Amino acid sequence: MYDKDDSVLPYLYEAVGPHGDVAEAGIGKDDAIAHDPLDDDKVIEGLEVDGRNHPGLLCGQVFQRHAAEAFGTVAACLRKALQLQQGEAAAGADATAGVDAEAGVDAAPGADAVTDADAGTEAAVAATCSDGIKNGSETDLDCGGSCSPCANQKDCKIAGDCQSGDCTNLICAACVKDTDCATGGFCDPTSGGGSCTPQKAQGAACTAASQCTSDSCASGVCCDTACAGLCQACSSALKGTGAEGVCGNIGAGGNDSLNRCVDQGAASCGTDGKCDGNGACQIYASGTVCVGANCSTLIGQGSRAISASTCDGMGTCTTGVFTACLPYLHCNGPVCPTTCEDDTDCFDIGDARTYCDAPGGHCLGSLNSGQACTSDNQCFGLTCTATPPPVFTPVGDGGVGVCW
């Protein structure tokens, strides 16, 4: 049984009075008639269209039609009004029986049919999230409250009523920055024109630290730390191994994610622009050529070949080996020759004179006095003669003489 303080009865008494007296509620018969010719269903629909209409006045019109047997219909009407105005759940079917019993009105013939109709009406107004009616705890049509969040520009009460997560001036608004979102969310401009989205777990793709529950985004994934050290990364691809979202050293030969390793060039034997696998920049490996093989000529000393200089693996360029080309005068590229074509290929400076014994032959030391010869160029400052002095006889082709 309902007493006079129950949620429906204050409106009921206001509409029809404690004894069914419309005038006692302050609603004259002319007032009720003035709102005619709406039928009962239209009156209830009117509540949905214009929640500002006084429920007692509108529901009083229903009473005018049904008089004493109308309490069930009026009660259903008032319950609908309360749902629309207060967002309360519809009263159960026993509420109608409670109102009838308290009013002390015997059901007139056909009252069962009215009660059955009332039950259908109450079932129709039960709040759902897909009935096309703004009811229950909804803040807008079939959304908000206990239903799914509303799209932008829909009515809301709290941030949770909105897909965007931003309820500004009771209207769902698109977020524009992370601070528009509640703790644990970030503003995703790619979602619905700007929606507050839950922060992502460790290892998920990210573009900013605010997107991650760890508050750290490194190497394009939510990371367990800021992971800002030299040659460190948080993605498995950059590390070359290990779990996604866990900071670690980039593998040897990998690139620093912030490009802090500079290639200083092989000639320096310094850093080569890669990581060494131990959280540092890699240096050029031992054996890397820092200076190529070459040949140098020293005045009065002839030429010397120098082998390639190489890095020692610790940042230093080790000088190559020098090799004198004597008795050959010139280098053959970066190496000393092993044959000559004529005497100009052979060293002939001061007392250290050599000669080319034949095209494609070798540079040999000059002969001294008394040594057998075949031409003057073989004799060091002497003449190759077929007869001893004082008569000098040139050596003929194929002949053999002596240096005098």
Residue pairs with C-beta under 8 A, 6 or more apart in sequence:
1 98
1 101
1 102
2 8
2 9
2 95
2 98
2 99
2 102
3 9
3 102
4 10
4 13
6 98
7 82
7 86
7 88
7 91
8 75
8 78
8 79
8 82
8 91
8 95
8 99
9 99
9 102
11 55
11 56
11 59
11 78
11 81
11 82
12 59
12 71
12 74
12 75
12 78
12 99
13 25
14 25
14 26
14 56
15 22
15 25
15 27
15 55
15 56
15 57
15 59
15 60
15 63
15 74
15 78
16 22
16 25
16 60
16 63
16 70
16 71
16 74
17 23
17 24
17 25
18 24
20 63
20 67
20 68
20 103
20 105
22 28
22 29
22 32
22 60
22 63
22 64
23 29
25 56
25 60
27 56
27 57
27 60
29 64
31 57
31 60
32 57
32 60
32 61
32 63
32 64
33 64
35 57
35 58
35 61
36 61
36 64
38 46
38 61
40 62
40 65
40 73
40 77
43 58
43 59
43 61
43 62
43 77
44 76
44 77
44 80
44 121
46 53
46 58
47 53
47 55
47 58
47 77
47 80
47 81
47 84
48 80
48 84
48 133
51 81
51 84
51 85
55 77
55 78
55 81
55 82
55 85
58 77
58 81
59 74
59 77
59 78
59 81
60 74
62 70
62 73
62 74
62 77
63 70
63 73
63 74
66 73
66 74
66 114
68 105
68 108
69 105
69 107
69 108
69 110
69 111
69 114
70 114
71 99
71 100
71 103
71 105
72 96
72 99
72 100
72 111
72 114
72 115
72 118
73 114
73 117
73 118
75 91
75 95
75 96
75 99
75 100
75 118
76 96
76 118
76 121
76 122
79 90
79 91
79 95
79 122
79 125
80 90
80 121
80 125
82 88
82 91
83 89
83 90
83 125
83 127
83 135
83 136
84 134
84 135
87 135
87 136
87 137
87 138
87 145
89 127
89 136
90 122
90 125
90 126
90 127
91 122
93 119
93 122
96 115
96 118
96 119
96 122
100 107
107 115
125 133
125 135
127 135
127 136
127 137
127 138
128 135
128 136
128 142
129 136
129 138
129 142
129 143
129 146
129 147
129 148
130 142
131 142
132 141
132 142
133 141
133 142
134 140
134 141
134 142
136 145
136 146
136 147
137 144
137 145
137 146
137 147
138 144
138 145
138 146
138 147
139 145
139 150
139 154
139 155
139 156
139 157
139 161
140 150
140 154
140 155
140 156
140 161
141 154
143 149
143 150
143 151
143 154
143 161
144 150
144 154
144 155
144 156
144 157
144 161
144 162
145 157
145 161
149 160
149 161
149 162
149 163
149 165
149 172
150 156
150 161
150 162
150 163
150 172
151 163
151 172
151 192
152 162
152 163
152 164
152 172
152 173
152 174
152 192
152 193
153 171
153 172
153 173
154 162
154 171
154 172
155 161
155 170
155 171
155 172
156 162
156 167
156 170
156 171
156 172
157 167
157 170
158 167
159 165
159 166
159 167
159 181
159 182
159 196
161 167
161 172
162 172
162 173
162 196
163 172
163 192
163 195
164 172
164 173
164 174
164 175
164 192
164 193
164 194
164 195
164 196
165 175
165 180
165 181
165 182
165 185
165 195
165 196
165 197
166 172
166 173
166 174
166 175
166 180
166 181
166 196
167 173
174 192
174 193
174 194
174 195
175 181
175 187
175 194
175 195
175 196
176 187
176 189
176 194
177 187
178 186
178 187
178 210
180 187
180 196
181 187
181 196
181 197
182 196
184 198
184 199
184 213
185 196
185 197
185 198
185 199
186 196
186 197
186 199
186 208
186 210
186 211
187 194
187 195
187 196
187 197
188 194
188 195
188 196
188 197
191 197
197 211
199 210
199 211
199 212
199 213
200 206
200 211
200 212
200 213
200 222
201 212
201 213
201 222
202 212
202 213
202 214
202 222
202 223
202 224
202 245
202 246
203 221
203 222
203 243
203 244
203 245
204 212
204 221
204 222
204 245
205 220
205 221
205 222
206 212
206 217
206 220
206 221
206 222
207 217
207 220
208 217
209 215
209 216
209 217
211 217
211 222
212 222
212 223
213 222
214 222
214 223
214 224
214 225
216 222
216 223
216 224
216 225
216 226
216 227
216 234
217 223
218 225
218 226
218 227
218 228
218 233
218 234
218 247
218 257
219 227
219 233
219 234
219 235
219 238
219 257
220 235
221 234
221 235
221 244
221 245
222 245
223 234
223 245
223 246
223 247
224 234
224 245
224 246
224 247
225 247
227 233
227 234
227 247
229 247
229 279
230 256
230 260
230 261
230 279
230 280
230 281
231 249
231 250
231 254
231 256
231 260
231 261
231 275
231 276
231 278
231 279
231 280
231 281
232 247
232 248
232 249
232 250
232 257
232 279
233 239
233 247
233 248
233 250
233 254
233 257
234 244
234 245
234 246
234 247
234 248
235 244
236 242
236 243
236 244
238 250
238 254
238 255
238 257
239 248
239 249
239 250
239 251
239 254
240 250
240 251
240 254
241 248
241 251
242 248
249 275
249 277
249 278
249 279
250 256
250 257
250 275
250 277
251 275
251 277
252 274
252 275
252 276
252 277
252 282
253 274
253 275
253 277
253 282
254 274
254 275
254 277
255 261
255 273
255 274
255 275
256 275
256 281
260 281
261 271
261 272
261 273
261 274
261 275
261 281
261 282
262 271
262 273
262 281
263 271
263 272
263 273
264 270
264 271
264 272
266 272
266 284
266 288
266 289
266 290
266 311
267 290
267 291
267 317
268 284
268 290
268 317
269 283
269 284
269 288
269 290
269 311
269 312
269 315
269 316
269 317
270 283
270 284
270 315
271 281
271 282
271 283
271 284
272 281
272 282
272 283
272 284
273 281
273 282
274 281
274 282
275 281
275 282
276 282
276 283
283 311
283 313
283 314
283 315
284 290
284 311
284 313
285 311
285 313
286 310
286 311
286 312
286 313
286 314
287 310
287 311
287 313
288 310
288 311
289 308
289 309
289 310
289 311
290 309
290 310
290 311
290 317
290 318
291 308
291 309
291 317
291 319
291 320
292 308
292 309
292 334
293 305
293 306
293 307
293 308
293 320
293 334
293 335
294 305
294 306
294 334
295 303
295 304
295 305
295 306
295 325
295 331
295 333
295 334
295 335
295 336
296 303
296 304
296 306
297 303
297 304
297 330
297 331
298 304
300 349
300 350
301 324
302 324
302 325
302 326
302 328
302 329
302 347
302 349
303 324
303 325
303 328
303 329
303 330
303 331
303 336
304 322
304 323
304 324
304 325
304 331
304 336
305 322
305 323
305 325
305 331
305 334
305 335
305 336
306 319
306 320
306 321
306 322
306 323
306 334
307 320
307 321
307 323
308 320
309 317
309 318
309 319
309 320
310 317
310 318
310 320
311 317
311 318
312 318
323 336
324 336
325 331
325 336
325 337
326 347
326 352
327 346
327 347
327 354
327 363
327 364
327 365
328 336
328 337
328 338
328 340
328 345
328 346
328 347
328 363
329 344
329 345
329 346
329 347
329 348
329 363
330 337
330 345
331 337
337 345
338 362
339 360
339 361
339 362
340 346
340 356
340 360
340 361
340 362
340 363
341 356
341 359
341 360
342 356
342 359
343 355
343 356
343 377
344 356
345 356
345 363
346 354
346 355
346 356
346 363
346 364
347 353
347 354
347 363
348 354
348 355
351 380
353 365
353 366
353 380
354 363
354 364
354 365
354 366
355 363
355 364
355 366
355 377
355 378
356 362
356 363
356 364
357 363
357 364
357 378
364 378
366 378
366 379
366 380
367 373
367 378
367 379
367 380
367 382
367 403
368 379
368 380
368 382
368 403
369 379
369 382
369 403
369 404
370 402
370 403
370 404
371 379
371 402
371 403
372 400
372 401
372 402
372 403
373 379
373 384
373 395
373 400
373 401
373 402
373 403
374 384
374 395
374 398
374 399
374 400
374 401
375 384
375 395
376 382
376 383
376 384
378 384
378 403
379 403
380 403
382 403
382 404
383 392
383 403
383 404
384 395
384 401
384 402
384 403
385 392
385 393
385 394
385 395
385 401
385 402
385 404
386 393
386 394
386 395
386 396
386 399
386 400
386 401
387 393
388 402
388 404
389 404
392 404
393 401
395 401
